[in-house]
Amino acid sequence: NVTAVGSSEGFYLSGAGSSFNLINSVGRSTTSTGIYISSGAVNINITNSTGVSGSSYGIDLSSSGTVNLINSTGISSSNYGIYVATGGANINGSAAYSNTSHGMYISAANVIVD
């Protein structure tokens, strides 16, 4: 169990070809994204985790690879709870909340929500 709090990202996972497993964790941000996955990361598993943002995205899956988001929650007070614009994602048993915009925003082509 890890909690990361930052004025920018709570968790910022980056690295070309990098693999990450984020389990039972909370990422909080006051000005950006709770959990941010950059475009270089390719094999990502986020399980039982929460991303919270005061002004942007709860969870931003910008990876060029596929992200597995399982039983996790994205919360934003002013934008998207879960945001997927590139790459692919398997979103299973997860929830997304937003006070002013969309709970979940998906524009990427290879996304499965179950």
Backbone bond lengths (Angstrom), bond angles and torsions (degrees), N, CA, C in turn:
res aa  C-N    CA-C-N  psi(-1)  N-CA   C-N-CA  omega(-1)  CA-C   N-CA-C  phi
1 N - - - 1.455 - - 1.519 109.69 -
2 V 1.318 115.05 117.60 1.459 120.46 -179.19 1.524 108.54 -129.35
3 T 1.327 116.07 135.86 1.463 121.37 172.84 1.515 107.43 -117.94
4 A 1.342 115.49 126.17 1.460 120.75 178.14 1.517 108.58 -119.84
5 V 1.332 116.81 126.44 1.459 122.24 -178.66 1.521 108.38 -121.91
6 G 1.339 115.74 129.99 1.457 118.99 178.87 1.505 110.39 -147.44
7 S 1.324 117.01 155.37 1.461 119.19 176.34 1.522 109.45 -71.48
8 S 1.321 117.72 -27.42 1.459 121.10 174.07 1.529 106.94 -96.56
9 E 1.323 120.78 -107.45 1.458 122.09 178.27 1.526 111.25 -91.09
10 G 1.348 114.99 145.48 1.467 119.24 169.78 1.517 109.04 -70.95
11 F 1.342 116.80 -59.07 1.461 123.74 171.90 1.518 107.94 -117.03
12 Y 1.330 117.81 131.18 1.463 123.80 175.09 1.520 105.62 -124.54
13 L 1.335 116.64 104.73 1.459 121.08 -176.92 1.525 108.42 -102.61
14 S 1.335 115.73 119.47 1.460 120.71 -172.42 1.520 110.01 -143.68
15 G 1.302 115.65 162.22 1.455 121.27 174.88 1.512 110.54 135.64
16 A 1.325 117.17 124.07 1.459 121.55 -178.80 1.523 110.60 -59.77
17 G 1.308 116.48 124.14 1.461 121.79 178.98 1.512 114.34 72.93
18 S 1.321 118.39 9.75 1.463 122.11 -175.58 1.523 112.20 -78.61
19 S 1.321 115.15 148.87 1.461 122.60 174.84 1.519 108.87 -114.75
20 F 1.343 116.49 140.51 1.457 120.83 -179.94 1.516 110.21 -138.31
21 N 1.322 115.96 145.63 1.454 123.11 169.70 1.520 107.03 -124.51
22 L 1.316 116.88 117.61 1.463 122.46 178.91 1.524 106.21 -114.99
23 I 1.337 116.45 113.80 1.463 121.34 -172.24 1.523 109.77 -128.23
24 N 1.350 116.21 134.72 1.469 122.45 176.18 1.526 112.18 50.94
25 S 1.312 116.55 48.34 1.458 121.10 -175.59 1.524 111.57 -127.30
26 V 1.341 115.20 160.42 1.460 121.82 178.07 1.519 108.11 -129.22
27 G 1.345 115.87 127.02 1.460 121.54 174.38 1.515 108.76 -113.76
28 R 1.342 117.81 125.75 1.467 122.47 -179.38 1.519 110.43 -123.81
29 S 1.341 114.31 138.97 1.456 120.09 177.39 1.520 109.38 -139.18
30 T 1.321 116.22 140.41 1.459 119.66 177.19 1.516 112.15 -89.28
31 T 1.357 118.77 -26.27 1.466 120.53 -175.34 1.520 114.84 -122.49
32 S 1.324 119.21 -8.67 1.462 119.36 -177.53 1.522 110.60 -140.52
33 T 1.322 118.93 -119.55 1.455 123.51 -169.23 1.520 111.81 -114.28
34 G 1.331 116.20 137.44 1.465 120.88 177.98 1.518 112.19 -65.35
35 I 1.343 116.99 -52.59 1.465 122.67 175.91 1.527 107.05 -129.09
36 Y 1.340 116.82 119.09 1.461 122.03 -178.54 1.520 109.50 -119.69
37 I 1.341 116.08 126.27 1.457 121.61 175.91 1.521 107.40 -109.71
38 S 1.334 117.87 116.86 1.460 120.93 -175.30 1.531 111.69 -77.37
39 S 1.326 115.45 170.76 1.461 121.35 -174.49 1.527 114.08 -67.64
40 G 1.298 119.22 -22.18 1.461 120.63 -177.84 1.514 114.93 -79.56
41 A 1.313 117.61 -22.83 1.469 121.54 -178.04 1.523 109.93 -73.01
42 V 1.345 117.76 138.67 1.460 119.66 -173.17 1.527 115.55 -121.72
43 N 1.289 119.86 -25.73 1.462 121.31 -177.07 1.524 108.29 -128.17
44 I 1.332 115.87 92.58 1.462 121.23 -170.30 1.522 110.30 -120.54
45 N 1.322 116.00 132.57 1.459 122.11 173.72 1.524 108.23 -125.89
46 I 1.328 116.08 120.51 1.465 121.76 176.45 1.518 106.60 -118.71
47 T 1.324 116.65 117.72 1.460 121.29 -173.89 1.525 110.66 -130.48
48 N 1.325 116.02 133.42 1.477 122.25 176.87 1.526 111.85 50.59
49 S 1.313 116.41 43.81 1.457 121.14 -177.70 1.523 110.47 -125.01
50 T 1.338 115.31 161.72 1.456 121.44 -177.64 1.519 109.98 -131.64
51 G 1.338 115.52 134.31 1.456 121.83 173.43 1.514 109.06 -114.66
52 V 1.326 117.54 125.91 1.461 122.62 -176.44 1.530 108.99 -124.53
53 S 1.339 116.12 131.58 1.462 120.11 179.07 1.518 110.50 -131.35
54 G 1.328 115.50 140.94 1.448 120.57 175.25 1.510 113.04 -86.37
55 S 1.357 117.94 -15.95 1.461 117.77 -175.46 1.524 115.27 -148.27
56 S 1.298 120.04 0.34 1.464 119.25 -178.19 1.519 109.89 -139.17
57 Y 1.332 118.60 -118.54 1.461 123.04 -176.69 1.530 110.87 -105.74
58 G 1.332 115.70 140.10 1.461 119.25 172.59 1.518 109.66 -65.91
59 I 1.352 115.78 -54.31 1.464 122.59 176.54 1.530 107.90 -131.91
60 D 1.321 117.27 124.42 1.464 123.27 178.77 1.521 108.57 -114.77
61 L 1.340 115.69 111.25 1.462 121.00 -179.43 1.527 108.95 -99.84
62 S 1.334 116.79 82.66 1.465 122.02 -177.80 1.518 111.88 -98.50
63 S 1.304 118.25 18.25 1.454 122.85 -177.90 1.520 111.58 -67.87
64 S 1.327 116.64 146.21 1.458 120.55 173.98 1.527 110.90 -80.05
65 G 1.318 116.51 -14.87 1.463 121.43 176.74 1.513 110.43 -96.79
66 T 1.326 115.30 -160.39 1.458 120.64 179.78 1.518 110.20 -101.04
67 V 1.326 115.42 134.26 1.464 122.26 177.52 1.524 108.02 -109.72
68 N 1.319 116.21 131.85 1.456 121.85 173.20 1.525 107.78 -100.46
69 L 1.335 115.78 112.75 1.463 121.91 -179.28 1.524 106.83 -110.84
70 I 1.333 116.17 108.53 1.458 121.22 -171.13 1.524 110.21 -122.02
71 N 1.339 115.94 126.38 1.476 122.36 176.58 1.522 111.97 48.52
72 S 1.311 116.27 46.38 1.458 121.28 -177.84 1.524 110.34 -123.50
73 T 1.328 116.16 166.48 1.460 121.38 -174.67 1.518 110.52 -133.10
74 G 1.340 115.68 134.76 1.459 122.16 174.04 1.516 109.26 -115.51
75 I 1.330 117.46 128.47 1.467 122.52 -176.98 1.524 109.00 -130.76
76 S 1.333 116.07 130.96 1.458 120.65 176.35 1.521 109.14 -136.24
77 S 1.313 116.55 137.92 1.460 119.16 178.24 1.520 111.61 -86.48
78 S 1.353 118.72 -11.54 1.464 118.14 -177.93 1.520 115.26 -144.13
79 N 1.311 120.47 5.13 1.453 120.10 179.13 1.521 108.93 -145.59
80 Y 1.337 119.43 -126.70 1.459 122.89 -175.84 1.525 111.51 -102.34
81 G 1.326 116.15 140.55 1.465 120.04 174.61 1.522 110.86 -67.72
82 I 1.354 116.24 -52.80 1.467 122.69 175.80 1.528 107.08 -127.06
83 Y 1.344 116.45 129.89 1.458 122.54 -175.53 1.524 109.25 -125.16
84 V 1.360 116.94 124.04 1.459 121.42 178.69 1.530 107.90 -133.53
85 A 1.328 117.35 105.51 1.468 120.86 -178.35 1.524 112.69 -113.62
86 T 1.325 118.13 -17.86 1.464 121.32 -179.04 1.519 109.57 -138.44
87 G 1.323 116.17 169.03 1.458 121.11 176.31 1.511 111.81 66.90
88 G 1.310 115.58 -149.08 1.454 121.69 179.88 1.506 110.49 -137.47
89 A 1.323 115.40 161.17 1.458 118.95 179.41 1.520 110.12 -153.64
90 N 1.323 114.90 145.10 1.454 123.24 168.86 1.521 105.63 -112.50
91 I 1.323 116.41 110.84 1.465 121.28 -176.77 1.519 107.58 -110.08
92 N 1.331 116.37 110.91 1.459 122.10 -175.99 1.516 111.30 -123.27
93 G 1.340 116.55 127.18 1.459 121.14 174.24 1.510 114.04 59.65
94 S 1.318 117.60 29.97 1.467 121.45 -176.58 1.523 110.60 -110.18
95 A 1.325 115.97 160.02 1.468 122.03 -178.56 1.518 109.61 -126.59
96 A 1.348 115.22 149.74 1.459 120.88 179.85 1.513 109.59 -136.34
97 Y 1.346 116.52 133.79 1.463 122.29 -177.48 1.517 110.67 -133.74
98 S 1.338 115.44 142.37 1.457 121.21 174.57 1.517 109.25 -145.92
99 N 1.327 116.94 139.85 1.463 120.80 178.79 1.516 113.02 -80.51
100 T 1.344 118.46 -27.74 1.461 120.06 -173.46 1.524 115.16 -127.35
101 S 1.331 119.58 -10.61 1.461 120.77 -176.52 1.520 108.86 -135.01
102 H 1.324 117.85 -143.30 1.459 122.57 -177.33 1.524 111.10 -85.49
103 G 1.320 116.74 142.31 1.455 119.98 172.54 1.523 109.84 -63.31
104 M 1.352 115.60 -49.58 1.455 121.08 179.81 1.533 108.32 -131.29
105 Y 1.331 116.52 129.60 1.463 121.98 178.31 1.516 107.51 -119.34
106 I 1.351 117.17 120.77 1.460 121.76 -179.64 1.519 108.86 -128.79
107 S 1.336 116.82 121.74 1.459 120.82 172.86 1.529 111.28 -126.01
108 A 1.322 118.01 -3.31 1.463 122.04 177.05 1.528 109.10 -74.81
109 A 1.331 116.50 153.25 1.463 120.81 -174.85 1.527 114.15 -81.75
110 N 1.302 118.48 -28.74 1.466 121.63 -172.04 1.517 112.03 -108.94
111 V 1.329 116.12 65.83 1.465 121.03 -177.92 1.532 109.09 -125.48
112 I 1.319 115.26 131.90 1.466 121.99 175.38 1.519 107.38 -116.48
113 V 1.326 116.44 125.99 1.465 121.23 176.78 1.519 107.18 -115.60
114 D 1.323 114.75 123.80 1.461 119.65 -176.73 1.517 109.94 -133.33
